[in-house]
Amino acid sequence: MKILLFGKTGQLALEIMRHKGDHVIEAYGRDVADFTDGASCVALVDATNADVIINATAYTAVDKAEDDEATALQVNGTTPGLIAEAAARRGLPFVHVSTDYVFDGSGEKPFSPDHPTGPLGAYGRTKLAGEEAIKAAGGIYAILRTSWVVSSHGKNFVKTMLRLGIELDRLTIVADQVGGPTPAAALAEACIAAADGLLADSGKAGVYHVSGAPDVSWADFAREIFNLAGLSPEVVDIPSSDYPTPAKRPLNSRMDNTSFETAFGLRRPSWQRGLQEILTDLDVLKPA
């Protein structure tokens, strides 16, 4: 299978290339596939000889999106929709990554893929717009909603905690937001499995959830990062109200992964195992 991959240097794109196996990857970064210019991305779809398309590009600056929703909408909504239309014209399956931010974060039960959406801010609105545009394109697609993506690449919660755990003796961390941290490596495997699955059976098209297990608060996730890295700062639980941000975060980011497991045969990934692999990559895993 040959994959046209939108994204080249982000944490998900890097892991897709790392876990490609026997698949051939045709990857394009921002220098060629500029998501603020949808036409450049459509041209790549029109010209490719790939069998399937995976989009690992997104505007993920959640707080910045509050003041720059137009750009976020172009990157997260309009351009993915144009790619989906181009893919549909050629009969190419399209795998796209979305987010738990399309929900309002209410309650404590895991959100199923068919649960009513209700984004709290600009980032969630723009990602939901992308989902709707992809569905409207009428092609073969898998939208994979995920949460709390982490890896040894770029900027993410794990790397921030490692830095702060060395610099500070005491950290206050939000404890009332609960969700599934998702190793980018596991999400990459899910994207490839979805691509394979859609090629074999277009009837598997739809919206799915892929997130790490078990669900945990940010504060407890930080504690496990410090434990595995051999760091010992004090972690103090605080409510979200004590850490105001421009964009409101969902309190409940739990997601039901059952339908993805059934359709594509991958069990919900363990973030604890993924965290050990990340810390090993970074050469900071505490000896057993």
SERO-633890 format. One record per residue: x, y, z of N, C-alpha, C, O, CB in turn. Coordinates in pm, whole numbers, plus 32768, in hexadecimal, padded with zeros to 4 digits. Glycine has a CB too. Layout:
// residues N
XYZXYZXYZXYZXYZ/...
This chain:
// residues 288
80557F8880008000800080008058807D800080BA808480497FA18001807B/803480DE7FAE8078815E7FAD801D81C77FEC7FA881D27FCA80A181867F1E/805782148049800C82778094803A8303806F80B183208074801C8260812B/7FDB8359804A7FF783E8803E7FE0842380C87F6F842680F97F9D842D7FD0/804B8453810680458485818F8054851B819180BA8551816580B1844581E5/7FEE856081C47FF885EF81DA8031860482667FF185E482CA7F6C863681CA/80A9863A826B80F2864982E78178860382DB81828599829E80A28611835F/81E08641831682668607830782B986148386830B85BD83A382AF86488294/82A4867F83D282F98698844782AC869684CB82EA869C8535833E871C8438/8228868E84C781D98688854281E686018585821585A08548814886A68525/81BD85F9860581D3857E864F81878507861481BA8498861581AA859286E0/810E851D85E180C584AE85A68103848385218115840C8509803284D38591/812484E384CC816084C2844A81E38477845B81FD841684138177854283F8/823584A184BA82B3845D84D2829D83CD84FD82E6837384D4830584A7853C/823783B7854F821C832E857D81DE82D9850E81F68260850981BF833185F6/8190831584B6815A82C9844481CD829983ED81CF822683C280F7832083F1/822D82F083D382A082C7838282F4825F83CB83308207838C82F58340835F/82F98269844D8346820A849E8305818084A2834A811A84AD8356823F852C/8280817C849A823680FF84A681F780D2842281958087842281CA810D850F/822F80FE83B381F180E3833181FD8052830681B0802582B0822F813A82C8/825B80078340826A7F7C8319828E7F70828682EB7FB1825781EC7F2E8336/82447F1D823E825E7F0881AF821B7F718157822D7F7080DD822F7E808187/81CF7FCC8193818A8031814581EC809B8111825280B7814F811C80738199/81CA80D480A0821A8141806681D881C5808B815E81D4807E822681327FCA/8227822480BA81F282A680E5821F83148086829583218068821E82C68175/81BF8361805781D883DB800981AD844F8062813784728065818A83DB7F7D/820C848C80AA81EC84EE8111820C857C80E48272859580A4823684CF8191/81B285D8810681C5866480E481B286BC815E815086B081A78164868E8075/821487168173820C877581E081D287F981B281A0880681428293878B821C/81D9885B820A819C88DD81F181D88925817981958975813881A88934826A/82578908815C8299894C80EC8259892B80668260897A8008832B892880E9/821A88B5805D81D8888B7FE2814188887FF380F788B87F9D820B88027FB6/8114884F806280848844807E805E88AC80E6805B888E815E805F87B480AE/8041892380B9801E899381127F888990812B7F3989AD80D180498A1B80D5/7F61896F81A57ED3896081C37E8A89E681CB7E0F89E881D67EC289178245/7ED28A5581C57E8E8AD681B57E718AF281237E328B5781017EE38B4781F2/7E9F8A9980CD7E868AA1803D7E568A18800F7EA589C47FE47F088ACD7FED/7DD48A0380197D9C89807FFC7DBB894C7F717DC688D37F5D7D0B8984800D/7DCB89A77F117DE5897E7E877E6789317E7C7E7288D57E2B7DE989F77E2B/7ECC89547ECD7F4C890E7EC77F3D887D7EF37F8188247EC07FB489557F1F/7EE388657F517ECB87DC7F827E78878C7F1F7E9087157F0B7E8687E0800B/7E1587CD7EE27DC387897E7E7E19875D7E087E0586F17DD27D5187E67E4D/7E7887B07DE17ED0878E7D717F1F870F7D8D7F3686BF7D337F3088027D53/7F4886FE7E0A7F9486867E2E7F3C860A7E277F6985A07DFD7FCF86947EBA/7EBE86177E507E6185A67E467E4785847DB37E44850F7D8D7DDC85C77E8D/7E3685EB7D637E1B85D57CD47E8F858E7C8E7E7B85437C2E7DFF865A7C8E/7F0985A77CBE7F8085737C7A7FB384EF7CB2800484AC7C717FED85D87C81/7F8684C97D297FC184557D6C7F9B83D17D2B7F3383C47CEC7F9884547DFD/7FF4836E7D3E7FD182E47D1B7FC2828F7D997FCA82157D94803C82A87CBD/7FAD82D37E0A7F99828D7E897F1282467E8B7EB882667E3E7FA482F07EFF/7F0781E57EE57E8C81987EF47E2D81D57F5B7DB581BC7F577EAC81097F1A/7E6382247FB67E15825880267E5682D880577ECE82ED80417E0981F08099/7E09832D80987E3B83AD80CC7E2983B081637DC0838A81977DF084258089/7E9083DE81AA7E8783F5823A7EAB848782547F1184B882247EE48394828B/7E5884CB82A17E74855682C67EA4855D83567E58854483B37DF785AD82B3/7F24857F83677F5D859183ED7F80862384067FD18642845D7FDA853A83FD/7F42867D83BA7F59870C83CA7EE1874C840F7E6F872B83F17F71874F8340/7EFB87A7846C7E8E87EC84B17EC2886C84F17F39887B850C7E4E8791851C/7E6788C785097E81893F85597E5D891785E87DE7890C86097E2E89BF8527/7EC28901863D7EAA88CB86C27EC4892F87337EBF890A87A87EFF885286D7/7EDF89AE87117EF58A1387797E6D8A3E87B17E308A9E87827F438A90873E/7E3F89F488147DB68A0288457D988A9088747D308AC888527D9D89A188B6/7DF18ACB88C17DD98B5288F47DE68BBB88867D968C1888807E3A8B728964/7E4A8BAC88307E5E8C0C87C47DE68C1087657DC78C77872B7EDC8BEB8776/7DA48B9C87577D318B9486FC7CC08BF187257C6F8C1A86D17CFE8B0686F5/7CB98C1387A47C508C6E87D37C5A8CF687917BF58D38877A7C568C7D886B/7CD58D2187717CEA8DA3872F7D098D96869A7D168DFA86547D5B8DED8774/7D158D1A866B7D3A8D0585DF7CE58C9385A57D188C3785677DD28CE485D1/7C628C9E85BC7C0A8C3185927C048C2384FB7BED8BB584C87B7E8C4785C9/7C188C8F84B37C118C8784217C7E8C2C83EA7C648BD983937C1E8D1383E4/7CF98C3A841E7D668BE383F17D4E8B54841E7D618AF583D17DED8C158427/7D248B45849B7D078ABE84CF7C9B8A7A847C7CA38A0284627CDC8AC58562/7C378AC684527BCB8A8C84017BFE8A6183797BD789F883457B588AF183F1/7C558AB0833E7C8D8A8B82BB7CDC8A0882C77CCC89AE82747CE98AFB8284/7D3189FF832E7D89898A833E7D3C890F836D7D5288A1833B7DF889AA83A1/7CE2892283CB7C9C88B084077C19888C83C27BE9881B83CD7C8088CD8497/7BDF88EC837B7B5C88D483417B5888D982AA7B37887582697AFE89378376/7B79894C82717B67896081E27BC38907818E7B9588C281337B8089F181BF/7C45890881AD7CA288B9815C7C8C882281697C8F87DE81037D3088DA8183/7C7587EB81E07C52875C81E67BD6873B81937BCE86CF81587C3C87328277/7B768796818F7B00877F813D7B22877B80A97AED872880607A9887EA8158/7B7B87D4807D7BA587D47FF17BF387567FCE7BE3871E7F617BFB88507FD3/7C488729802A7C9186AD80157C2F863880097C3E85E27FB27CF586938088/7BCB863780617B6785CC805D7B1C85CA7FD97AFF85607FA27B0485DB80D1/7AFC86407FA57AB686477F247B0F86127EB47AE085C87E5D7A8C86D87F05/7B8E86387EB77BEB86087E507BFF85717E5C7C07852B7DF77C7386507E5D/7C0685407ED77C1484B07EED7B9984667EBB7BA483FC7E7E7C2B84917F81/7B23849F7ED57AA5845F7EA97A9E84567E117A6F83F27DDB7A2C84AD7EDE/7ACD84BE7DCC7ACB84BC7D397B1F844A7D027B0384147C977AFE85417D01/7B8884257D4D7BE283BD7D1E7BC883367D627C0B82D37D457C7283E77D35/7B6983327DBB7B4A82B67E017BB3828B7E647BC282147E807B3682497D9D/7BFE82EB7E9C7C6982CD7EFB7C3782D97F8A7BFE83407FAE7CE1832A7EE5/7C4982737FDD7C23827E806A7C7482EC80AF7CE88302808F7C3781F780B1/7C33832F810E7C7083A181537C64838C81EA7BF6837F821F7C2C84288128/7CD78388822F7CDB837B82C07D01840382FA7D68843D82D67D40830B82EE/7CAE843483547CBE84BB838B7CB684B484237C65846A845A7C53851E8353/7D0A850184667D0E850184F97CC4857A85307CDF85EB85087D9F84FE852C/7C688561858C7C1D85CC85CE7C3585C486657C9B858D86907B8585C285AE/7BDB85F986B47BFA861287407B838604879D7B10860F87737C34869B874F/7B9F85EA881B7B3885E988837AFC867388997A92867F88D67B7385B58906/7B3E86DD88697B0D8765887C7A8D8782882E7A5387ED883D7B7787C98853/7A5F872487DB79DE87388798796B872387FA78F9874287D979D186D88720/798786ED8872792086D888D77926874789407987879389477932864E891A/78BC874F899178B787B989F678F787938A7B78FF87E68AD6782887E08A0E/792687158A87796C86EC8AFF791386D98B79794586D78BE979D2874F8B20/789386CA8B66783986BA8BD8783286288C04785385CD8BB877AC86ED8BB4/780886148C8077F4858E8CB4787785458CD278E285818CD077A4853D8C54/786A84C48CEC78E084748D0B78E683F48CB7794583A78CC478E284508D9F/788383DC8C61788283658C0E78D4837D8B8F78DD83EE8B6077F1833D8BE9/791183148B59795983238ADB78FC834A8A69788D83178A5F79A382A28AB9/792A83A48A1478DB83CE89A178E483658933795283378912790C8458896D/7873833E88FC787082E58889787B8339880A785F83B1880D77EE828E8889/78A382FC879A78B0834B871E7831838F86F1783683F686AE78E082F286B1/77BC83588715773E839486E8770183F187517690841D874176DB832886C6/774C841087BB7719846D8821770F84FA87E57766852187987776846D889F/76A885468808769D85CF87D47719862387F5774C861E886576208612880E/7746866F879477BB86C487A77791874A87E3771B876E87E3780686DA8721/77F38792881677D88815885178598857887D7870886788F47779880988C8/78AE887D881E793288B4884079288932889678CC89828889797F88D487C2/798A894188EF798C89B1894D79D78A2A891879CA8A97895079CA898589CE/7A258A1888AE7A778A86887E7A988A7A87EB7A658A2387A47AF68A8F88CD/7AEF8AD587BE7B108ADF87307B528A6286FA7B2F8A33868D7B6A8B568718/7BB08A2A87447BF689B287147B93894286F97B948905868F7C618984877A/7B3D892687597ADA88BD87477A7A88DA86D57A548880868B7A8C88A987C6/7A52895986C779F7897D86597A38896485D279F78931857679CE8A118664/7AB8898785C57AFA897785447B1288E385247B0988BB84B07B7E89C38541/7B30889385897B42880485717ABC87C3854D7AB7876984F97B7F87BF85EC/7A5187EE858B79CD87BA856979A887E184DA796B87938492796387ED85CC/79CC885A84B279B18885842979F9882A83C679C3880A835C79DD89178414/7A72880083E87ABB87A583927A75871E83877A6B86E5831A7B47879283C6/7A4486EC83F779F9866E83F57980867883987967861F834679CD86478483/793686E383A878BB86F3835878DA870082C3789186CB826F786C876E8387/7947874682A1796E87568215799986D181D9797B86B4816579DE87BD8209/79DE868182267A0B85FE81F5799485A381DD798E855D81787A6C85BD825A/793685A2823878BD855182257870857F81A9783F852D815C7862855982A2/7865860281977818863981277859861D80A078158621803A780786CF8139/78DC85FF809F792185E8802178F285687FDC790285597F6379B685E08037/78B8850E8028787D84967FED78DE84287FCA78BC83CD7F7E783484BB7F76/7959842E7FFF79BB83C77FE079C4835D804D796B835080A17A4384057FCC/7A30831180497A4B82A880AB7AA982E481137B19830C80F27A8A82278067/7A7E82EB818F7ACE833081F47AC882E7827A7A69829D82977A9D83C08204/7B2F82FE82CB7B2E82DA83597B5F835483A57BD0838183927B87825B8377/7B0A838983FA7B2F83F884527B5083BB84DA7AFA837C85197ABB8464845C/7BCB83CE85067BF8839785867C05840885EB7C64845785E57C7F834B8575/7BA8840F86487BB3847386B37C11843D871F7C0883C987467B26849486F0/7C698492874D7CC9846787B27CD784D2881E7C93853988187D52844B8771/7D2E84B9887F7D3D851888EE7DCB851189277E0B84A889267CD684FA895E/7DFA858189577E74858A89A97EEA854189687F2684EA89A77E5A85518A34/7F0C856488ED7F75851C88A47FFF854288DB801D85B888EF7F6C853A880C/805284DD88F280D884F2892A813D849A88DF8119843388A680DA84D389C3/81BA84C588E18224847A889F82AA84B388CB82B1850D891F821684808803/8315847D8892839A84B388AE83BD85278851842B855E88588404844488A1/8360854B87F9837885B587978331863687BE82C986348800834B8587870B/836986A6879383228726879E82FF874E882B8342872A888B82A68721874D/8292879B8836826587CC88B781E6878188DF8186877A8892824B886588B1/81E6874A8957816F8708898C817B86FE8A2481E087248A5E815C867C894C/811486CA8A63810C86C98AF5817F867B8B3481B786A78B998088868E8B22/81A386098AFC820E85B98B36829086088B3982D4860C8BA0822185378AE7/82B486458ACC8333868D8AC6833187098B1E8398872E8B59835186B48A36/82BC874A8B2882B287BD8B8282C387938C12830A87D68C5E822B88038B71/828487248C3A829086F38CC4832086CA8CE4834E86E18D538232867E8CDC/8365868D8C8683F086678C9F844686E28CBA849C86E28D12842886198C28/842D874B8C6C847A87C78C82845988068D0884B3882B8D53845F882C8C11/83D788128D2583AF88518DA383D387FD8E1C83F188328E87831A886D8DA2/83D187798E0A83F387208E798483872D8EA484A5870E8F1683D786928E53/84D9875A8E49856587738E69857687FF8EA585C588138F0185BE87648DEC/852A88608E6F853C88EC8E9684F8890F8F1B852989668F63850689468E2A/848988CC8F3B843788F48FAE842988859015842E880E8FF483AE89208F7F/841688AD909283FF884C90FD836A88329113834487CD914E843E887D917F/8317888F90E38287888590FC823B88B6908282578922904D825E88D6917A/81D9886690548189888D8FE080F68881900180CB8822904381AC88368F65/80A888E38FD4801688DC8FDF7FDF88B28F587FF988F48EF37FD98964900E/7F9288458F567F65880B8ED77ED087EC8EE07E9F87BA8F457FB6878C8EB5/7E8A880A8E757DF987F88E6E7DD487658E857E0E870B8E497DC388278DE6/7D7287508EDE7D4986C78F017CB986A98EDE7C8C86378EEF7D5E86B18F94/7C6D870D8EAC7BE086F48E8D7BC686E28DF87B5386DA8DCE7B8B87658EC2/7C3186DD8DA67C2486B78D1A7C5586278D0D7CC686078D327C7687188CBB/7BFF85D18CDA7C1E85428CD37C1085108C447BAD852D8C017BC184F28D32/7C7284C58C167C6D848F8B8F7CD584238B7B7D1483F48BDA7C8184FE8B29/7CE783FB8AFE7D4583928ADC7DBE83C88A937DB383E98A1D7D0183298A88/7E3183D28AD57EAB83F88A8D7EC583958A1C7EB9831C8A2F7F2483FF8AED/7EE983C889A67EF8837289317F86837B88FA7FAD83E488C67E92839888C5/7FD4831089048058831288C6804C8325882F7FFC82E087EF80A5828F88E5/8098838087F780928398876780B3831987198080830686AA80F28408873F/810782C3875181298246870E80AE81EE86FE809A81B18695819581FB875B/805B81E787677FE1819687617F7C81D487017F37818C86B87FA3818887ED/7F74825986FF7F1A829C86A27F48828586127EF5827585B97F12833286C1/7FCA828585FB7FFF826985767FD881DD85487FB081CA84D5809882778575/7FE4817C85A17FBD80F4857F7F2880ED855F7EFE80A385067FDF809485F2/7ED7813B85A97E48813E85917E29817A85087DD1814984C17E00818E85FF/7E7081E484E37E5C8222845F7E7B81C083EF7E3181B6838D7EB382A08451/7EE9817883FE7F0F811883977EAC80A483927E89807583267F9D80E383B0/7E7F807684077E1C800A840A7D9A803683C97D5A7FE883827E027FDE849A/7D7280B383E07CF880E683A27D0880EF830B7CAB80D082C07CD3817083DC/7D7D811B82DE7D978123824E7D8F8099820E7D51808881A57E2181638233/7DCF8038824D7DC97FAE821A7D3A7F7C82187D0D7F3D81B87E207F528270/7CF17F9982857C687F6982917C0B7FA4822B7BB57F5E81F57C347F868319/7C198025820F7BC3806781AC7BE08033811F7B84802580CD7BD780FF81B0/7C5F801681047C807FDF80807C407F55806C7C157F327FFE7D197FD4806F/7C3C7F0980D97C037E8280CF7B6C7E8380D17B2C7E2D80947C367E2C8140/7B317EE581177AA07EE781287A717F77813C7A7B7FAE81AA7A747E8E81A0/7A3E7FB480D17A11803F80DA7999804E8137797880BE816079ED8074804F/79597FE0815A78E97FE581B679118009824478BB8023829978A37F6281B7/7993800B825E79C3803282E379D180C982F379FD80F8835B7A497FEF82FF/79AC8113828E79B481A68296796081D9830B78F681A38328798681E78212/79928243834C7946827D83BA799E82C8841C7A1382E3840178FA82128402/796482EA848E79A9833484F879C982D38569797582848593795283AB852B/7A4582DA85997A74828086027AC082CE866D7AE8834086587ACD821185C6/7AD4828C86DF7B2382C6874A7B9E827187657B9681F6876A7ACE82D587CB/7C1082B387757C8D826F87957CD382C088037D05832D87E97CE982608716/7CD4828A887D7D1682CF88EC7D54826889487D2C81F3894A7CB283298939/7DB6829589977DFD823A89F07DAC82148A6A7D4D82588A907E7D82798A1B/7DD381A58AA67D9281728B1E7DFC81588B897E6F813A8B6A7D4180EF8AFE/7DD581658C0A7D50818B8C3A7D4182228C407DA2826C8C367D37814E8CC5/7CC4824F8C517CAC82DE8C617CEC830E8CE37CF182C68D467C1582FE8C60/7D1D838A8CE07D6A83BE8D4F7D6184568D4F7D4384928CE87DFE838E8D48/7D7B84948DC17D8185278DC57E0B85558D9A7E6B85088D9A7D60855C8E53/7E1485D48D757E97860C8D527EF785FF8DC87F6D85E08DB57E8A869F8D28/7EC686178E417F1D86128EB77F5485858ECC7FCC85748EE67ED186408F33/7EFD85208EC27F2D84978ED57F8584698E627FE184198E767EB684388EE5/7F6A849A8DEB7FC2847C8D79804D84B48D9580B184718D7D7F8884B68CF5/8053852F8DC980D4856B8DEA811D85198E55819685058E4B80C085FC8E1C/80D584EA8EB8811384998F218157841C8EE681C483F78F1080AB846F8F8A/811583DC8E85814F83658E4981C783878DF38227833A8DED80E6831C8DF5/81C483FA8DB0823984278D6382B084378DC1831D84068DA5821B84AD8D19/829A847C8E31830784938E908338840F8ECC83B083FC8EDD82D984F38F00/82DC83B78EEC830183368F26835C82E78EC883C382B38EF2828382E58F47/833582DE8E4A8382828F8DEA840782D28DC58467828E8D9F833182788D6C/840B83578DD18486839F8DB084E283B18E29854F83E88E1B846484258D75/84B683848E9E850883928F15851084208F49857484478F87859083618EFA/84A7846F8F3084A084F88F63844084FD8FD983E884A88FE58472855B8EF3/8452855F90328401855F90AC83CA85E690D583CA8605914C84528529911C/839986399077835886B590A382D2869690E48292863190C583448715902C/82A886ED913E822386DE917A81BA8709911381C8877390D58217873391FE/815386B9910080E786DA90A6806C86FC90F8803A86AA914580C986659044/803B877690E77FC687A691307F5087AE90D07F5787F290697FE288329172/7EE4876990F07E6C876A909D7E2687F190A67E13882791137E0C86F990C6/7DFF882790327DB088A290317D3B88908FCE7D43883E8F737E08891D900A/7CCF88DE8FE17C6288DD8F7F7C8589328F077CDD89888F0F7BE0890E8FBE/7C41891C8E987C59896B8E1F7C458A008E377C868A538DF87BFD893C8DAF/7BEC8A208E937BD08AAD8EB07C4A8AF68EE97C518B708EE37B5B8AB88F10/7CA98AAC8F217D228AE88F577D8E8AFB8EEC7DF78B358F077D588A938FC9/7D738AC98E737DD48AD58E067D8B8B048D897D7B8AB78D2A7E1E8A4E8DED/7D5E8B818D897D0F8BB38D187D628BBC8C997DD78BE28C9C7CD58C3B8D38/7D258B998C287D658BA08BA57D058BE48B457C8C8BE48B5D7D8E8B128B72/7D378C1E8AD77CDD8C5E8A777C708C018A437BFE8C2C8A2F7D2C8C938A02/7C928B828A2D7C308B2089FC7C068AC68A707C598A978ABD7C6B8ACC8987/7B868AAF8A797B528A568AE07B6B89C58ABA7B4D899B8A4A7ABC8A6E8AF8/7BA389788B167BBF88EC8AFE7B4B88958B2E7B0B88B58B927C4188C28B43/7B2E88278AE57AC687CB8B157AF487838B937B6687568B9B7AA287658AA8/7A9B87788BF67ABE872F8C6F7ABD86988C577B0E864F8C907A5C87538CE0/7A63866C8C027A5885DE8BE47A8885C58B557A4685EB8AF479C785AC8BF7/7AFC85838B497B31855F8AC57B3384C78AB37B7A84928A5D7BBF85998AB2/7AE684818B067ADE83EF8AF77A9883CE8A747A34840D8A517A9383AE8B70/7ACC83698A2C7A8F834389AD7A8582AB89A27ADF826189CB7AE1837C8937/7A15827F896A79FA81F289567A3B81C388D47A1681F28868796181D68955/7A9B816888DF7AE78137886C7AB180B688307AED807E87D47B7681238893/7A40808688637A108000883F79FF7FED87A97A287F868774798E7FE58884/79C3804D876579A6803A86D87A26803186857A297FE98622794F80AC86A4/7A8F807A86AC7B0D806F86627B4A7FE586777B7A7FA886187B7080DD868F/7B487FB586F27B7E7F31870F7B377EC686BC7B777E6C86867B707F1187A5/7AB37ED286B17A647E7186667A817E7785D17A917E10859079D07E87867F/7A897EF1859A7A997F01850A7B267EE384DA7B387EA9846F7A757F8E84E3/7B8B7F0985287C147F0484F57C717EA985457CE67E9A85227C4E7F8D84F3/7C3F7E6D85B07C8C7E0585F47CFB7E33864F7D4C7DE186797CC47DAD8593/7D017EB386707D667EE486CD7D267F0687527CC57F5187577DAF7F608693/7D5A7ECF87BD7D247EED88417D4F7F79886C7DB17FB1883A7D547E8488A9/7D037FB088C87D25803488FD7DB3803189367DD17FDC898A7CBE80608968/7E09808D890B7E95808589337EAD80AD89C57E64810089FC7EE880DD88DA/7F1180738A017F3980958A897F94810F8A868000810B8A4B7F7F801E8ACD/7F6B817B8AC67FC281F08AC9803981D78B2580A382148B147F74826D8AF8/8029817D8B88809981608BE3810B811C8B978180813E8BAA806A81078C57/80E880BD8B418150807D8AF0818A80E28A8D820380E78A76811680028AA5/813281328A528161819889F581BC81FD8A38821D822A89FC80EB81DF89B6/819D82218AB581EF82818AFF827A82478B1882DE828E8B0D81AC82A78B84/828181C78B39830381888B4D8356818F8ACC83CE81A88AD082F280F68B7A/831581798A5B835C817F89DA838C820D89BC83FA822189888302814C8969/8338826F89DD835F82FB89C883D8831F8A1D8437835C89EC82EA835989E7/83D482F98A9D8442831A8AF784C182CE8AD0853082FF8AE5841B82F98B88/84B182578A988525820D8A658561825689EE85DC826389E584FC817D8A3D/850D82878993853D82D58921858B8350894F85EF8375891384C7830188C9/855B838D89BB859A840789EF860D83E88A4D865084448A7E8533845B8A37/862583678A66869283398ABD868583708B4C86E783978B8A871883628A83/860883728B7D85F383A18C0785A2833C8C5A8578835C8CC985AB84298C07/858B82C38C268540825F8C718594822E8CE6860782058CD6851881E98C16/855982338D5E859E82058DD685B5816E8DCD855A81248DA8854C82288E55/862D813F8DEE864780AE8DEB85E680648E4785C680938EB486D880918E15/85B87FF08E1A855A7FA08E6A859E7F6A8EE8855F7F258F3785207F2B8E17/
